[in-house]
Amino acid sequence: MTQIIPTWETESQLVAQGAGLICGFDEVGRGALAGPVMVGCAAFQASRVGEQLPKHLRDSKMLNEKSREKLYSSLSSWPDLWAVGAASNAEIDAWGISLALGVAALRALAQVEQQAYKAGLSLTSGSIQPSLFDEIISTDNLEPSAVSGAGDAEVPGAAPLRVFGILDGPNDYISKALDSQHAPQIAAIPQMSTQVKGDAHCASVAAASDLAKVTRDRIMEELAQQDKYAAYEWQNNKGYGTKAHREAIKKHGPSDLHRVTWRLV
């Protein structure tokens, strides 16, 4: 199978629209029977768009485990900012998979915002033009934390970066989750776009894909070492519905990390 090499094409289009910080998002664990669903967020400033990509950057599904681990080592220091957010199996059972994915993505974005402010970056929502942002912060109607996120001091004179997002797939579950009571507060709401097979075509989404996949795989492998989960062999199946995994559920019943509202056997 010929592998598609990601490019900066979509990110370049967003820079032309005024993006200052581009966040690629990708999910992992949507179809698993056990464990969390996780969404990676890899963020790049506009000035980074167009630079040479890490060697072997691909959609994580196109790489074997050894290649993903090797790529992770270089990717962990490549984005300007990155994080992986999670929603537990209990949250998936309570909310449904779509909202769980959205909340997981927003948890990742909230971490990225925190990293941005600690790095001295000022962020603003993607839908706000810079001139309008200047007008907003000149009023007395907003507390500083409403602009700067978690109450961190703003950098005097720093131009705010408009945040744009690219989400793998056809559905924007991130924007839909913004008003949920379960979602963290996001100060700089990204202007979202979706792209089918974005993890194969977009550099930022491909980075998020590998970071999320390796993070979740490591968690499932670690859990598999505990006696109460050993029978499910998560070190091999990562919680997905393999024949051996389903047979173990039939024999031992579901664990406290299984998604019990799903068809497990």
N, C-alpha and C positions, 0 to 999 in steps of 0.2 A: 504493500500500500504506500502510495506516494504521500509524504507528509507535507502539510502546508506550513510554510514559514511565516510567522507573524510579521506584521509591518506596523509602521506608525501612521498609516493612511487615515484611519478614523480619528486618531488623536490630533493629527495635523488639521483636519477639518474643524475640530472643536477649538483649537487654538485660533483659527481664523475667525471663529465666532466670538472670541473674547475670553476663552478659558485661560485661567491662570494656574489652576491645579486640576489635573485630570485623574480621577479615581477609577481604576478598572476593578470590576467586581465579578467573582465567580463562586459558585456553590459546590459543595461536595457532601455526599451523604444523603441526598434527597431520597433515593430509593432503598436505602438500607432498612433492615428490620430492627436494628438495635443501635444505640449510641446517638450522639447529637448530630444535627445538621449544622454545617459550618459554611460561612461565607468569607472569602478572602477579599481584602481591599488593598490594592497596590497603587500608590499615588505618586504622580510625577509633576513637577513644575513645568510650565510651558517651555522653558528654555532647554529642557532635557529632551523634548520631542525631536526625533530625527537622529539621535545619537546611535552609535553602533549597539546592537543588541547582544546580550550574553550568548555565548556559543551554545547551540543546541536548545535554545528557548523554543518550546512547543507547547501545545495543549497538553496538559498533564496526562490525559487519557491515551495519548499517542506514545507515551514513554513507559518503559518498564520501571519497576520499583527502584532498582539500582541507579538508573539514569535520573529519576526524579530526585533521589537523595543527593546525587552529585550536583544537580542543577540547583537544588535548594541552598546549598552552601554558598553559591555565588549570588543567588537571588536575594538572600537575606540581607545583603548590604547594597543591593542595586537600586531599589526604589528610594525616593526621597523619604517616604513614610509608608508604613504598611502595618496591617493588623489582620487578625482572623477572629471573627465573632462567631458565637455558637448559640444554639437553642437546644435545650435538652430533649430527651425522648418524652419526658413528662409534659413539657411545654408543647411539643408536637401533638401529643394526644389531646391536650386541652384546647389548643388554638387552631389546629389544622396546619398542614405543611406550608401553605402559602404565607400565612402571617408569621409562622415560625422563621421562615426564610427571610422575610422582611426585617424582623426584629434582630436576627443574627447579623444581617448586613449593616443595620444601623448601629449595633453594638461595635462592629468593626470600625465604622465611620467615626463613632464617638471617640474611640481610641486614637484614630488618626488625627482628629481635631486636637486632642490633648497633646499629641506629639508635635503638631504644627505650632501651637502656641508656645510650647517649651523651646522650640527652635527659633522663635521670634518671627514666625510667619503670621500675618493678619489675613483672615479669610472672610469672604462674604458669599452669600447665596449666588448660585449661577444665574438666576433670573434677574438679579439686580445689576443694572449698569453702574460702572464706577462713579459717574457723575451723581447718580441718585444715591449711592452709598455715602458719598461725601455730604450730601444734604441731610441724610438721616442722622449721621453721627454728629452733625453740628447742632442738633436740637437737644433739648433737655428731657425728651420724652422717653429715652431709653437709658437704663442702667448700663454701665460699662460691660457687665457680664453678658448683656443681651447681644453685644456686638463681638466681644472677644471670646465668647464660649464659656469656659469654666472659671471666669473671674481672673484669669492671668492678665498681667499688665500688657497693654498694646505697645508696639514699638513706634515711637514718635516718627511720623513722616513715612512710615512703611505703606506702600500701596497695597490695598487689599486684593487678594487673589480670588477671582471668581471660580467657584468650584463646579466642575462638570463631572458627570459619571457615565461610564459605559457598563452596561449589565449584559452578561451573556444570556442569550435566549430571547424569546419573543415577548415576554411579559414583564412589566416593571412592577415587581412585588415590593420594591423598596419604597417608592413614593406612596403606595397604598398603605404601608405600615406606619407612615409618619404620624398619623393622628391616633394611633393605638395607645391605650393607657400603659401598655407593656413596653413601649419603645423608649429608648433614652432620648433626652433632649438634644437636638442637633441645632447648633447655632447657625452654621453655614449650609443651608440645604442645597444639595447639588442639583443642577439642571440635568435630568437623566435622559439617556438614550439607550435603546436596546439594540443588540445585534445578534442574530442567529449565528451560531458558531463563532462568537466573538472570541472564545478561548483559543481558537485556531488562527484567527485573522488579526487580532489586536494585541499589540505588545503588552499593554498594561493589563489586559484581561488574562493573557497567557501567564504573566507573572503571578497574578492573584490566584490563578488556577493551581499552579504548582505549590505555592505557599500554603494554600488551604488544604490541598490533598495530602501533602507530607505531614502537616500539623495533625490532621485528623487520623491518618494512618498510625502515627506514633502513639496517639492517645489510645486507639483501639488495641494496638499491640501491647501497650503497658497494662491495660485492663485485663487482657487475656492471661496475664501472669498470675492474676488472683485466682485462688482455688474456686471461688463460687462462679467464675465465668469460664474456667478452663475448658469445660465440655463443649462450648460453642465454637472453639477454635478461631477466635477473632483475629489471631495473628495471621491467619491465612485468608479469611474472607472479609475482614474489616467491618463485620456486621451486616454484610449483604446476604441475600437469600440464596446461598448455594444449597445444593442437595444435602451436604453434610450438616450445615447449619440448621436447616429445617428439620432434619432427622433428630438433631440434638434437642430442639425445642419440643418435638413430639415426645421424646423420652424423658426429659427433665422439666418440661414446662418453661414458660418465659421467665426471664430474670427481671430484676428491677430496672434494667437498662433497655429492655425491649419496648417497642412501640405497640402497646397492647390493643390499640384501636385498629391496628393494621391486620391484614390477613397473614398470619405468621406461618401457618402450615397448610 
